[in-house]
Amino acid sequence: MSGARVYFVAAEPSGDLLARETAEALKAKDPSVTLFGIGGRELAKIGLESPIDIAPLSILGLFEGLKAYGTVVKLADAAADAIIEADPDAVVLVDSWGFMLRVAQRVRNRNPGIKLIKLVGPQVWATRAGRAKTLAATVDHLICIHQMEAPYYEPHGLPVTVMGNPALSRTEKGDGARARGAIEANNTDQVVLVLPGSRPSEIKRVAPVLVEAAWLMKSQNPELKIVFAPAPSVKEQFLDAFPGVQKWARIPDEATSSADIMVAADFALACSGTVTSELAVQGTPFLVGYKTGWITWALARYLLYKPEHITLLNIATDDTEVAPEYVQTKFQADDLADKALSLLADPVLLQAQIDAQNKALSRMGERDEAAYDVAADTILSVISGC
């Protein structure tokens, strides 16, 4: 459909990145497309300045989300207003289940002619399979990550396209030597990368334990080079919360790419999220830590969440532990430090984990084409009615 108008909505950093990649691919395939966007830094890079501030949507946990329900509803109303005013042919709703569902419902009620496309579905394979029925009643098409998701939607008649994992499409190998130069590490130095999260709530709950674990490692082995790489969206918050880390660790400037930093690292301590797949793509062994509110944890563990693990690499390998996980009660700084130091001291174990990560990635690589290209083709197809 020549001259189509497409509105992207992204509420969190990972979704913002995928929205930007997909929007760029869409424009490359059809330069006549007019783009609009609600999002953050990534969409702003391509000139899509958000009419509303989506920062309050970086919420962690079910209970925390309930406490912020009023804010979510208010922002969903504002997003729907902006979308209706722009009068697009299609709206692409990226990840962030609760918020995007509310936006979709409001747009559908006010203008049923706008095509609604969900980019990344809820984790129906892990929690609340009933969301498949809810989504099918709300949107026109789902673009999901895994083939295992599609059967959940077949009984409800929702068309589904599998795009593959977006992190696997970002396969450009980083330049480790360049990053080591930026952090003043030589070829023989052991570099430990700490990725403390991309949400404000993760800097509050997860980062303190990761920082303590890194400090314990540095205390036991002063020769280690510790590097912290908080997401740009929370970097200022991280620096305010941990003003002393730069006395014993490095924080690269924004000119140093995340891929370079990952390749430069011998090991990483990572907050759970998309970044774990990105580490695996760059060939960096890592462990995963995570913590949420206790009510959220109890509901998820005992009532909602099915797999034993939370890291996609581990779930993809028949729910076994490729990368060590430390979640909730097991998320203790001394345990993380001991595990990381033991792996760093054993090159055979490190290589075994890298090999296992590569096997997991091969299972996750469901499409040869880049995920954002598949998504862009699907959006154009939905708009044209093909």
C-alpha positions as CSV (number, residue, x, y, z in Angstrom):
1,M,0.0,0.0,0.0
2,S,1.9,3.0,-1.2
3,G,1.9,6.0,1.1
4,A,0.8,4.0,4.1
5,R,0.8,5.7,7.5
6,V,2.2,3.5,10.3
7,Y,2.3,4.4,14.0
8,F,4.8,2.6,16.3
9,V,4.3,2.3,20.1
10,A,7.1,1.2,22.3
11,A,7.1,1.4,26.1
12,E,10.5,0.0,27.2
13,P,14.1,0.2,26.0
14,S,14.2,-3.3,24.3
15,G,10.9,-2.6,22.5
16,D,12.1,0.9,21.6
17,L,15.1,-0.7,19.9
18,L,13.1,-3.2,18.0
19,A,10.6,-0.5,16.9
20,R,13.4,1.6,15.5
21,E,14.9,-1.4,13.6
22,T,11.6,-2.3,12.2
23,A,10.7,1.3,11.3
24,E,14.0,1.6,9.5
25,A,13.4,-1.6,7.6
26,L,9.9,-0.5,6.7
27,K,11.1,2.8,5.3
28,A,13.8,1.0,3.3
29,K,11.3,-1.4,1.7
30,D,8.7,1.4,1.0
31,P,10.1,5.0,1.1
32,S,6.6,6.3,0.7
33,V,5.6,5.1,4.2
34,T,4.9,7.9,6.7
35,L,6.0,7.0,10.2
36,F,4.8,8.1,13.7
37,G,6.0,6.9,17.0
38,I,5.5,6.8,20.8
39,G,8.7,5.6,22.4
40,G,12.1,6.6,23.7
41,R,15.7,7.3,22.6
42,E,15.8,4.8,19.7
43,L,12.7,6.0,17.9
44,A,13.9,9.6,18.4
45,K,17.2,8.7,16.6
46,I,15.2,8.4,13.4
47,G,13.1,11.5,14.0
48,L,10.1,9.9,15.7
49,E,9.8,12.2,18.7
50,S,7.3,10.8,21.2
51,P,4.3,13.0,22.0
52,I,4.1,11.5,25.5
53,D,6.7,10.5,28.1
54,I,6.7,6.7,28.4
55,A,9.4,6.6,31.1
56,P,6.9,5.8,33.9
57,L,6.1,2.5,32.1
58,S,9.4,1.0,33.1
59,I,7.7,-1.0,35.8
60,L,9.0,-4.3,37.2
61,G,6.6,-6.9,38.5
62,L,2.9,-7.6,38.8
63,F,2.3,-6.0,42.2
64,E,4.3,-3.0,41.2
65,G,2.3,-2.7,38.0
66,L,-0.9,-2.8,40.0
67,K,0.3,0.1,42.1
68,A,0.9,2.1,39.0
69,Y,-2.4,1.1,37.3
70,G,-3.6,4.7,37.3
71,T,-0.5,5.9,35.5
72,V,-0.8,3.1,32.9
73,V,-4.4,3.9,32.2
74,K,-3.6,7.7,31.9
75,L,-0.8,7.0,29.4
76,A,-2.9,4.5,27.4
77,D,-5.5,7.2,27.1
78,A,-2.9,9.8,25.9
79,A,-1.4,7.3,23.5
80,A,-4.8,6.5,22.0
81,D,-5.5,10.2,21.6
82,A,-2.2,10.7,19.7
83,I,-2.8,7.8,17.5
84,I,-6.4,8.8,16.6
85,E,-5.2,12.3,15.8
86,A,-2.6,10.9,13.4
87,D,-5.1,8.7,11.7
88,P,-2.7,5.9,10.7
89,D,-3.5,2.9,8.5
90,A,-1.8,0.6,11.1
91,V,-0.5,0.7,14.6
92,V,2.4,-1.5,15.6
93,L,2.3,-2.3,19.4
94,V,5.7,-3.5,20.5
95,D,6.0,-5.8,23.6
96,S,4.8,-4.5,27.0
97,W,1.6,-6.6,27.2
98,G,-0.5,-4.7,29.8
99,F,0.0,-1.3,28.4
100,M,-0.3,-2.3,24.7
101,L,-3.5,-4.2,25.3
102,R,-5.1,-1.1,26.8
103,V,-3.9,1.1,23.9
104,A,-5.2,-1.5,21.4
105,Q,-8.6,-1.6,23.0
106,R,-8.9,2.1,23.0
107,V,-7.9,2.5,19.4
108,R,-10.2,-0.3,18.3
109,N,-13.2,1.2,20.1
110,R,-12.6,4.7,18.5
111,N,-11.6,3.7,15.0
112,P,-12.2,0.0,14.1
113,G,-10.7,0.6,10.6
114,I,-7.1,1.0,11.9
115,K,-5.1,-2.3,11.6
116,L,-3.6,-3.3,14.9
117,I,-0.4,-5.4,14.8
118,K,1.2,-6.8,17.9
119,L,5.0,-7.0,17.6
120,V,6.2,-9.6,20.2
121,G,3.5,-11.5,22.0
122,P,2.9,-12.2,25.7
123,Q,4.8,-15.3,27.0
124,V,1.8,-17.6,26.7
125,W,4.1,-20.6,26.7
126,A,5.3,-19.6,30.2
127,T,2.4,-17.9,31.9
128,R,-1.3,-17.4,31.4
129,A,-2.1,-19.1,28.1
130,G,-5.5,-17.4,28.2
131,R,-3.9,-14.2,27.0
132,A,-3.8,-15.8,23.5
133,K,-7.6,-15.5,23.4
134,T,-7.6,-11.9,24.7
135,L,-5.0,-10.9,22.1
136,A,-6.9,-12.6,19.3
137,A,-10.0,-10.6,20.2
138,T,-8.1,-7.3,20.2
139,V,-5.6,-7.2,17.3
140,D,-5.5,-8.2,13.6
141,H,-2.1,-9.9,13.5
142,L,0.7,-11.1,15.8
143,I,4.4,-11.1,14.9
144,C,6.0,-13.3,17.5
145,I,9.5,-14.6,18.3
146,H,9.2,-18.4,18.6
147,Q,7.5,-21.0,16.5
148,M,6.3,-22.6,19.8
149,E,4.0,-19.6,20.3
150,A,1.9,-20.1,17.2
151,P,-0.2,-23.1,18.3
152,Y,-1.6,-21.1,21.2
153,Y,-3.3,-18.7,18.8
154,E,-4.6,-21.2,16.2
155,P,-7.9,-22.0,18.1
156,H,-8.7,-18.3,18.2
157,G,-8.1,-17.6,14.6
158,L,-5.4,-14.9,15.0
159,P,-2.9,-14.8,12.1
160,V,0.6,-15.2,13.3
161,T,4.0,-14.6,11.7
162,V,7.2,-15.9,13.4
163,M,10.1,-13.5,13.0
164,G,12.7,-15.2,15.1
165,N,14.7,-13.6,18.0
166,P,15.6,-10.0,17.3
167,A,18.8,-10.3,19.4
168,L,20.0,-12.9,16.9
169,S,19.6,-10.4,14.1
170,R,22.0,-8.1,15.8
171,T,24.9,-10.4,14.9
172,E,27.6,-7.9,13.9
173,K,30.6,-9.1,15.9
174,G,31.9,-6.5,18.3
175,D,35.5,-5.3,18.3
176,G,37.0,-6.4,21.6
177,A,40.3,-4.8,21.1
178,R,38.7,-1.4,20.5
179,A,36.7,-1.7,23.7
180,R,39.7,-2.9,25.7
181,G,41.5,0.2,24.5
182,A,38.7,2.4,25.7
183,I,38.7,0.8,29.2
184,E,42.6,0.7,29.3
185,A,42.7,-3.1,29.5
186,N,45.5,-5.1,27.8
187,N,45.2,-8.5,26.1
188,T,46.1,-10.4,29.3
189,D,43.7,-8.6,31.7
190,Q,40.6,-10.5,32.7
191,V,37.6,-8.2,32.1
192,V,34.3,-8.7,33.9
193,L,31.3,-6.9,32.5
194,V,28.3,-6.1,34.7
195,L,25.0,-5.4,33.0
196,P,22.7,-4.1,35.8
197,G,19.5,-3.6,33.8
198,S,17.5,-1.2,31.7
199,R,14.5,-0.4,34.0
200,P,14.5,2.0,37.0
201,S,13.1,-0.9,39.1
202,E,16.0,-3.1,38.1
203,I,18.5,-0.5,39.2
204,K,16.7,-0.5,42.5
205,R,16.3,-4.3,43.0
206,V,18.9,-6.1,40.9
207,A,21.8,-3.7,40.5
208,P,22.8,-3.6,44.2
209,V,23.5,-7.3,44.3
210,L,25.4,-7.3,41.0
211,V,27.5,-4.3,42.2
212,E,28.3,-6.1,45.5
213,A,29.2,-9.3,43.7
214,A,31.6,-7.4,41.4
215,W,33.1,-5.7,44.4
216,L,33.7,-9.0,46.1
217,M,35.3,-10.3,42.9
218,K,37.6,-7.3,42.7
219,S,38.5,-7.6,46.4
220,Q,39.5,-11.2,45.9
221,N,41.3,-10.6,42.7
222,P,42.5,-6.9,42.4
223,E,43.8,-7.5,38.9
224,L,40.3,-7.9,37.5
225,K,39.1,-5.1,35.3
226,I,35.4,-4.5,36.2
227,V,33.2,-2.7,33.7
228,F,29.6,-1.5,34.4
229,A,27.4,-0.9,31.4
230,P,23.9,0.2,32.5
231,A,21.4,0.9,29.7
232,P,21.5,4.5,28.6
233,S,17.9,5.0,29.8
234,V,19.0,4.3,33.4
235,K,22.7,5.3,33.4
236,E,22.1,8.6,35.3
237,Q,20.0,6.7,37.9
238,F,22.8,4.1,38.2
239,L,25.5,6.7,38.7
240,D,23.4,8.5,41.4
241,A,22.7,5.2,43.2
242,F,26.3,4.0,43.1
243,P,28.6,7.0,43.0
244,G,31.6,5.1,44.3
245,V,31.9,2.4,41.6
246,Q,34.1,4.6,39.3
247,K,36.8,4.4,42.0
248,W,37.3,0.7,41.3
249,A,35.5,0.0,38.0
250,R,35.1,1.6,34.6
251,I,31.9,2.9,32.9
252,P,32.5,3.3,29.2
253,D,31.2,6.4,27.4
254,E,28.3,6.1,25.0
255,A,30.6,6.1,22.0
256,T,31.7,2.5,23.0
257,S,29.3,0.1,21.5
258,S,27.6,-2.6,23.6
259,A,28.8,-5.3,21.2
260,D,32.4,-4.2,21.6
261,I,32.1,-4.2,25.4
262,M,30.6,-7.7,25.3
263,V,33.3,-9.2,23.1
264,A,36.0,-7.6,25.3
265,A,34.6,-9.3,28.4
266,D,35.8,-12.7,29.6
267,F,32.7,-13.1,31.7
268,A,29.5,-11.1,32.5
269,L,27.1,-10.7,35.4
270,A,23.8,-9.8,33.8
271,C,20.3,-8.8,34.8
272,S,17.8,-11.1,33.1
273,G,16.5,-9.8,29.8
274,T,17.2,-9.5,26.1
275,V,20.8,-8.7,26.9
276,T,21.5,-12.4,27.8
277,S,20.8,-13.5,24.2
278,E,23.0,-10.6,23.0
279,L,25.9,-11.8,25.2
280,A,25.6,-15.3,23.8
281,V,25.7,-13.9,20.2
282,Q,28.9,-12.2,21.1
283,G,30.4,-15.4,22.5
284,T,30.6,-14.1,26.1
285,P,29.9,-16.5,29.0
286,F,27.7,-15.1,31.7
287,L,25.5,-15.7,34.7
288,V,22.1,-14.3,35.3
289,G,20.6,-12.6,38.3
290,Y,17.1,-11.3,39.0
291,K,14.8,-10.2,41.8
292,T,11.3,-8.8,41.9
293,G,8.8,-8.0,44.6
294,W,7.8,-10.9,46.8
295,I,4.1,-10.9,45.9
296,T,4.9,-10.9,42.3
297,W,7.5,-13.7,42.8
298,A,5.0,-15.8,44.8
299,L,2.3,-15.5,42.2
300,A,4.6,-16.2,39.3
301,R,6.4,-19.1,40.8
302,Y,3.5,-21.0,42.3
303,L,0.6,-20.0,40.1
304,L,1.6,-18.5,36.8
305,Y,5.1,-19.4,35.5
306,K,5.7,-22.8,34.0
307,P,9.4,-23.2,33.2
308,E,12.0,-23.8,35.8
309,H,14.3,-21.2,34.3
310,I,13.8,-17.6,33.3
311,T,16.7,-17.2,30.7
312,L,15.7,-17.8,27.1
313,L,18.9,-19.7,26.4
314,N,18.1,-22.1,29.2
315,I,14.4,-22.5,28.3
316,A,15.4,-23.2,24.6
317,T,17.6,-26.1,25.7
318,D,14.8,-28.1,27.2
319,D,14.7,-26.0,30.4
320,T,18.2,-26.9,31.5
321,E,20.9,-24.5,32.9
322,V,23.3,-23.4,30.2
323,A,23.9,-20.1,31.9
324,P,23.9,-20.2,35.7
325,E,20.8,-18.5,37.2
326,Y,20.4,-16.8,40.5
327,V,16.8,-15.7,41.1
328,Q,15.0,-14.2,44.1
329,T,16.2,-16.2,47.2
330,K,19.2,-17.5,45.4
331,F,20.2,-14.0,44.3
332,Q,23.1,-13.5,46.8
333,A,26.2,-11.5,46.0
334,D,28.7,-13.9,47.5
335,D,27.3,-16.9,45.6
336,L,27.5,-14.9,42.3
337,A,31.0,-13.8,43.0
338,D,32.2,-17.4,43.9
339,K,30.6,-18.8,40.8
340,A,32.1,-16.2,38.5
341,L,35.5,-16.5,40.0
342,S,35.5,-20.3,39.7
343,L,34.5,-20.1,36.0
344,L,37.1,-17.5,35.3
345,A,39.8,-19.7,36.9
346,D,38.9,-22.7,34.6
347,P,39.2,-22.0,30.8
348,V,37.7,-25.5,30.1
349,L,34.5,-24.7,32.0
350,L,34.3,-21.3,30.3
351,Q,34.6,-22.8,26.8
352,A,32.1,-25.5,27.7
353,Q,29.6,-22.8,28.6
354,I,30.3,-20.9,25.4
355,D,29.8,-24.1,23.3
356,A,26.5,-24.8,25.1
357,Q,25.4,-21.2,24.5
358,N,26.1,-21.6,20.8
359,K,24.0,-24.8,20.6
360,A,21.2,-22.9,22.3
361,L,21.5,-20.1,19.8
362,S,21.2,-22.5,17.0
363,R,17.9,-23.7,18.4
364,M,16.6,-20.2,18.7
365,G,17.6,-19.2,15.2
366,E,14.3,-19.9,13.6
367,R,14.6,-17.6,10.6
368,D,17.5,-16.9,8.3
369,E,16.1,-13.4,7.6
370,A,16.6,-10.6,10.1
371,A,13.7,-10.4,12.5
372,Y,13.0,-6.7,11.8
373,D,12.9,-7.4,8.0
374,V,10.4,-10.2,8.6
375,A,8.4,-7.8,10.8
376,A,8.5,-5.0,8.2
377,D,7.3,-7.3,5.4
378,T,4.5,-8.5,7.6
379,I,3.3,-5.0,8.4
380,L,3.2,-4.1,4.7
381,S,1.3,-7.3,4.0
382,V,-1.3,-6.6,6.7
383,I,-1.8,-3.1,5.5
384,S,-2.2,-4.1,1.9
385,G,-4.6,-7.0,2.9
386,C,-2.4,-9.6,1.2
